[in-house]
Structures are given as structure tokens and as C-alpha cells.
Amino acid sequence: FAGCSSLNSINIPEGVTSIEDYTFDGCSNLTTVTVPESVTNIGDCAFYGCSELMRVDIVDGVKSIGYNAFAFCSNLEELYISNTIESIDDYAFKGCTNILEIKVGSKKAITCSENIFSEYVYNNALLCVPEGRKFAYEKTAPWNRFYIVETDYTDINGVKEQIAENNTVY
């Protein structure tokens, strides 16, 4: 799909496990992407230059976000990073200067480079973390560069509560 400027919406089918490098690179009119929970990897430059994307939900199941994966998605305003993310590569959100809110589902602060976001985003975006986890994020770079608020994710529609080994999981 790289360079397909007429593509504006796509539903990636269940069963796809990886969005490979450069898959949607330069799809400048892409506004909506639905990623199934089967996806575990978003490759390098996968959505590079998708300037019309306004919101990205990194769904449960995704473990890694590649180098420049969402770079220059200049209209991106909201970002949700699920609790399954283990790594975010350099410049993943470079040039995404309109991000106003980042919601992170992980109780553990993800260790990553400070250059995943632009200076503007660090200075202006709100970082929402799970209740009781603000301290963990305040102690971990690059998350400690944001204004951080705690959020109760139980009020989000569609979130299910499960009890697993004496822990509550949402």
C-alpha cells in the first residue's frame, strides 16, 4: 500500500501478526486504521507520512513499534499505547507535533529513548497513566518529561475486568 494516496481507511484482518516496514508509507490521505489484536509488531516506517491520521490506538497484543513507525503523521492528536508494549524504537513519533494526549495502559513505565517524541510534544501533551502509577512514570525517562495525570481506565467502554492469579486485569 506504500504511496497509495487514495487510501483513506483500512481494516487489517484478524490473523495478521505484523505490519511490515513501509506498509502504509506515504498514504497521505489515510485517516482510519483498525488494527486487530493479532498484530504483535508495527515495523519501521509502517505509517510514515500518513499525515491525515488523527488518532492511533496501539491495541493489546502489539509488543513493538519500529523506527519512524508513525513519523510525520502531522495531524495525529491522540495516541493510546496498550499495556503489552515492550519496546518503542527511535523516532517512532517524530514530526507528530499535534499530539495533545497520550494514554498509556501499562502499569510499568516502558523503557525507551527520549527521541521517540518531539520536544513540542514533551512540552505540550498530557500523559495519562493508570491509577497509582504516576510515581513510576515520573521516575522513568522519557515519560518524566510530560505533565502526568492518573486515569481510571475502568470507565472506558468495552474494557473487561478479569481476575487472574489474585490480580485484577482490565
PyMOL commands that set and color helices and strands:
alter all, ss='L'
color gray80, all
select helices_A, chain A and resi 114-116+119-124+134-138+143-145+153-155
alter helices_A, ss='H'
color red, helices_A
select strands_A, chain A and resi 9-11+18-19+32-34+41-42+55-58+64-65+78-81+87-88+101-104+126-130+147-151+162-164+167-169
alter strands_A, ss='S'
color yellow, strands_A
deselect
rebuild
show_as cartoon
